[in-house]
Amino acid sequence: MIRGLYSAASGMLVAQSQVDATANNLANVDTSGFKRAVLQVESAPVLDLYRYQVEPGQVQGHGTRGVPAREHVGVLGLGAQVYDTPTSFEQGALQKTGDPLDLALTGPGFFRVATPAGDRYTRDGGFARNPQGMLVTQAGQPVLSATGAPIVLAQGPFSVDGDGTVRQSGAPVGQLSIVRFNSLRNLRPQGDNLFVDEGAGAAPDTATAVQQGYLEKSTVNVVRSMVDLISAERFFDANSKAVTLEDQALGLAVQSVGSVR
């Protein structure tokens, strides 16, 4: 009976995690370059069950449960648990803006930006130009060049080639640092639409193209996310009712045992 409480409670925790992940996805449906999170669920660790008995000729003392028999009688499942919440890095659709500061990536690469905590990576190419002329993110982090230095622009128009080369008056002033990773599972979201690499590091990427005047749209599908949200809420309610029923049954069992004369 107690096992039922644990199983239902674990289901509620999984459902709550699904609601949290889906709500965060929906909150970023209009965030450029945002990549949706996907909840991965697995069975909770099972417990092995063994039969306990008193061997022939053994005197059972007070409180003794006997000695474990050699026979394995089964396993006890404890519901489900969240395994991971990885990011899905599929390519987003491109939206034309006409703004020269808007840059979109087509391919697996990422922009590299500088933060006080070290280099971070993003697909959000909605950049700006700060008072010092540096190309920065909307949060003010400098966008880095292939040499690791910030991209600094003079007054006036500029253009960006497909390989990330930044030009003013036809002359190159730098090249955007576009990098890729052998394993995207090592990238973890860090806020401000940035990712940190927890793996072996980034490598220059020549397969990804830059398109000026475009932004990559969020990969969140509103309809699918709403369906996921409703399903998670119903799953939570079902497990909540199961907890209530288990609690009522446990209360009746305690009352029945207590009333035995």
PAMITOR-372907 format. One record per residue (C-alpha): residue number from 1; residue in one letter; x, y, z. Coordinates in steps of 0.02 Angstrom, whole numbers, plus 50000, padded with zeros to 5 digits. Each point is the difference from the previous one (the first is absolute). Example, Ala and Ser with C-alpha at 12.3 -4.5 7.8 and 13.67 -1.06 7.14 Angstrom:
SITE  nuba  vexlum     px     py     pz
SITE     1       a  50615  49775  50390
SITE     2       s  50069  50172  49967
***
This chain:
SITE  nuba  vexlum     px     py     pz
SITE     1       m  50000  50000  50000
SITE     2       i  50142  50119  50044
SITE     3       r  50078  49950  49835
SITE     4       g  49850  50071  49910
SITE     5       l  50029  50168  50085
SITE     6       y  50180  50004  49941
SITE     7       s  49954  49952  49821
SITE     8       a  49863  50131  49988
SITE     9       a  50109  50134  50080
SITE    10       s  50141  49964  49877
SITE    11       g  49875  50021  49858
SITE    12       m  49949  50169  50070
SITE    13       l  50182  50056  50005
SITE    14       v  50026  49947  49818
SITE    15       a  49842  50091  49948
SITE    16       q  50055  50158  50091
SITE    17       s  50169  49994  49912
SITE    18       q  49910  49983  49833
SITE    19       v  49892  50151  50041
SITE    20       d  50154  50102  50048
SITE    21       a  50095  49954  49841
SITE    22       t  49851  50032  49887
SITE    23       a  49959  50166  50084
SITE    24       n  50179  50059  49974
SITE    25       n  49989  49948  49817
SITE    26       l  49839  50098  49977
SITE    27       a  50073  50152  50086
SITE    28       n  50137  50003  49867
SITE    29       v  49893  49970  49847
SITE    30       d  50050  50172  49933
SITE    31       t  50183  49993  50056
SITE    32       s  50117  49999  49850
SITE    33       g  50109  49845  49988
SITE    34       f  49917  49917  50150
SITE    35       k  50010  49810  50006
SITE    36       r  49864  49904  50089
SITE    37       a  50033  49884  50146
SITE    38       v  49941  49819  49993
SITE    39       l  49961  49901  50158
SITE    40       q  50071  49823  50008
SITE    41       v  49921  49880  50126
SITE    42       e  50060  49830  50061
SITE    43       s  49940  49870  50123
SITE    44       a  50056  50030  50178
SITE    45       p  50126  49874  50069
SITE    46       v  49915  49837  50048
SITE    47       l  50023  49907  50163
SITE    48       d  50036  49814  50004
SITE    49       l  49880  49899  50107
SITE    50       y  50053  49849  50101
SITE    51       r  49894  49883  50106
SITE    52       y  50041  50001  50186
SITE    53       q  49976  49843  50106
SITE    54       v  50061  49911  50155
SITE    55       e  50110  49850  49964
SITE    56       p  49949  49832  50077
SITE    57       g  50064  49983  50178
SITE    58       q  50033  50187  50020
SITE    59       v  49916  50086  50146
SITE    60       q  49919  50162  49947
SITE    61       g  50035  50139  50123
SITE    62       h  49898  50153  50038
SITE    63       g  49994  50118  49850
SITE    64       t  50098  49882  49887
SITE    65       r  49945  49995  49818
SITE    66       g  50096  49841  49966
SITE    67       v  50145  49975  49880
SITE    68       p  49989  50036  49813
SITE    69       a  49965  49852  49891
SITE    70       r  50108  49974  49846
SITE    71       e  49849  50010  49887
SITE    72       h  49970  50164  49908
SITE    73       v  49813  50029  49989
SITE    74       g  49990  50155  49891
SITE    75       v  50030  50186  49987
SITE    76       l  49909  50152  50068
SITE    77       g  49976  50149  49884
SITE    78       l  49993  50175  50073
SITE    79       g  49926  50095  49854
SITE    80       a  50091  50119  49884
SITE    81       q  50127  50139  50011
SITE    82       v  50074  50135  49889
SITE    83       y  50158  49939  49914
SITE    84       d  50052  50162  49915
SITE    85       t  49932  50157  49918
SITE    86       p  50110  50020  49846
SITE    87       t  49985  50136  49870
SITE    88       s  49939  49957  49825
SITE    89       f  50115  50090  49878
SITE    90       e  49902  49982  49839
SITE    91       q  50015  50141  49874
SITE    92       g  49871  50137  50020
SITE    93       a  49912  50091  49858
SITE    94       l  50075  50165  49941
SITE    95       q  49904  50163  50009
SITE    96       k  50051  50149  49893
SITE    97       t  50019  50162  50098
SITE    98       g  50107  50108  49885
SITE    99       d  50101  50060  50151
SITE   100       p  50188  49986  49963
SITE   101       l  50031  49962  50185
SITE   102       d  49891  49844  49989
SITE   103       l  50100  49844  49954
SITE   104       a  49933  49823  49979
SITE   105       l  50095  49837  49993
SITE   106       t  49957  49856  49883
SITE   107       g  50093  49846  50057
SITE   108       p  50057  49927  50166
SITE   109       g  50112  50145  50055
SITE   110       f  49986  50127  50141
SITE   111       f  50055  50179  50026
SITE   112       r  50134  50020  50134
SITE   113       v  49978  50141  50126
SITE   114       a  50101  50060  50148
SITE   115       t  49928  50006  50177
SITE   116       p  50080  50032  50170
SITE   117       a  49989  49811  50030
SITE   118       g  50089  49957  49837
SITE   119       d  49949  49962  49821
SITE   120       r  49819  49955  49969
SITE   121       y  49906  49948  49842
SITE   122       t  49836  50051  49922
SITE   123       r  49892  49982  49845
SITE   124       d  49916  50167  50033
SITE   125       g  50068  50121  49870
SITE   126       g  49897  50151  50050
SITE   127       f  50152  50108  50034
SITE   128       a  50027  50184  50037
SITE   129       r  50142  50127  49989
SITE   130       n  50052  50076  50167
SITE   131       p  50068  50179  50021
SITE   132       q  50178  49935  49977
SITE   133       g  49952  49925  49831
SITE   134       m  50011  49819  50060
SITE   135       l  49879  49871  49933
SITE   136       v  49909  49935  50154
SITE   137       t  49852  49891  50049
SITE   138       q  49840  50078  50064
SITE   139       a  50068  49972  50176
SITE   140       g  50160  50093  49957
SITE   141       q  50123  49855  49983
SITE   142       p  50132  50030  49864
SITE   143       v  49988  49889  49846
SITE   144       l  50172  49924  49969
SITE   145       s  50099  49986  49840
SITE   146       a  50098  49849  49941
SITE   147       t  50154  50072  50089
SITE   148       g  49907  50013  50165
SITE   149       a  49988  50190  49996
SITE   150       p  49836  50097  49997
SITE   151       i  49931  50057  49832
SITE   152       v  50018  50191  49996
SITE   153       l  49908  50100  49867
SITE   154       a  50029  50178  49945
SITE   155       q  49856  50117  49965
SITE   156       g  49909  49961  49841
SITE   157       p  49928  49848  49911
SITE   158       f  50079  49828  50003
SITE   159       s  49970  49831  49920
SITE   160       v  50026  49820  50053
SITE   161       d  50051  49864  49877
SITE   162       g  49935  49823  50007
SITE   163       d  50159  49942  50086
SITE   164       g  49981  50131  50137
SITE   165       t  50124  50127  49931
SITE   166       v  49947  50176  50053
SITE   167       r  50037  50139  49875
SITE   168       q  49991  50189  50000
SITE   169       s  50030  50098  49840
SITE   170       g  50044  49833  49920
SITE   171       a  50146  49967  50118
SITE   172       p  49994  49858  50128
SITE   173       v  50000  50056  50182
SITE   174       g  49985  49827  50078
SITE   175       q  49918  49831  49985
SITE   176       l  49867  49934  50116
SITE   177       s  50050  49851  50107
SITE   178       i  49882  49861  49947
SITE   179       v  50031  49838  50094
SITE   180       r  49928  49825  50009
SITE   181       f  50005  49857  50126
SITE   182       n  50029  49814  49981
SITE   183       s  49864  49966  50129
SITE   184       l  49857  50122  50026
SITE   185       r  49954  49908  50161
SITE   186       n  50144  50092  50083
SITE   187       l  49914  50168  49972
SITE   188       r  49897  50062  50147
SITE   189       p  49887  50155  50001
SITE   190       q  50065  50142  50108
SITE   191       g  49868  50135  49981
SITE   192       d  49995  50147  49877
SITE   193       n  49980  49869  49862
SITE   194       l  50182  49948  50027
SITE   195       f  50078  49828  50018
SITE   196       v  50154  49942  50094
SITE   197       d  50107  49858  49936
SITE   198       e  50031  49866  50132
SITE   199       g  50098  49890  49880
SITE   200       a  50166  50004  49907
SITE   201       g  49972  50170  49920
SITE   202       a  49947  50079  49838
SITE   203       a  50080  49988  49828
SITE   204       p  49989  50124  49855
SITE   205       d  49855  49962  49884
SITE   206       t  50010  50035  49814
SITE   207       a  49840  49906  49955
SITE   208       t  49882  50128  50079
SITE   209       a  49947  50151  49895
SITE   210       v  49957  50173  50065
SITE   211       q  49852  50095  49927
SITE   212       q  49993  50186  50034
SITE   213       g  49830  50082  50023
SITE   214       y  49920  49840  50064
SITE   215       l  49963  49923  50171
SITE   216       e  49979  49817  50042
SITE   217       k  49830  49974  50079
SITE   218       s  49968  49900  50158
SITE   219       t  49976  49814  49973
SITE   220       v  49854  49994  50122
SITE   221       n  49839  49937  49921
SITE   222       v  49857  50085  50092
SITE   223       v  49867  49870  49959
SITE   224       r  50109  49852  50048
SITE   225       s  50055  50088  50159
SITE   226       m  49821  50035  50051
SITE   227       v  49956  49816  49973
SITE   228       d  50150  49950  50106
SITE   229       l  49947  50122  50136
SITE   230       i  49821  49935  50007
SITE   231       s  50060  49819  50002
SITE   232       a  50121  50036  50142
SITE   233       e  49864  50087  50102
SITE   234       r  49881  49853  49977
SITE   235       f  50138  49878  50046
SITE   236       f  50034  50101  50157
SITE   237       d  49815  50001  50047
SITE   238       a  49985  49812  49973
SITE   239       n  50148  49964  50113
SITE   240       s  49937  50124  50128
SITE   241       k  49834  49906  50009
SITE   242       a  50097  49837  50018
SITE   243       v  50093  50073  50150
SITE   244       t  49834  50051  50078
SITE   245       l  49926  49826  49975
SITE   246       e  50156  49916  50070
SITE   247       d  49994  50115  50151
SITE   248       q  49816  49961  50030
SITE   249       a  50032  49813  49986
SITE   250       l  50146  50013  50120
SITE   251       g  49893  50095  50123
SITE   252       l  49864  49867  49992
SITE   253       a  50129  49863  50027
SITE   254       v  50069  50087  50154
SITE   255       q  49825  50024  50071
SITE   256       s  49955  49818  49966
SITE   257       v  50157  49934  50085
SITE   258       g  49974  50116  50147
SITE   259       s  49821  49939  50024
SITE   260       v  50047  49815  50012
SITE   261       r  49969  49930  50177
***
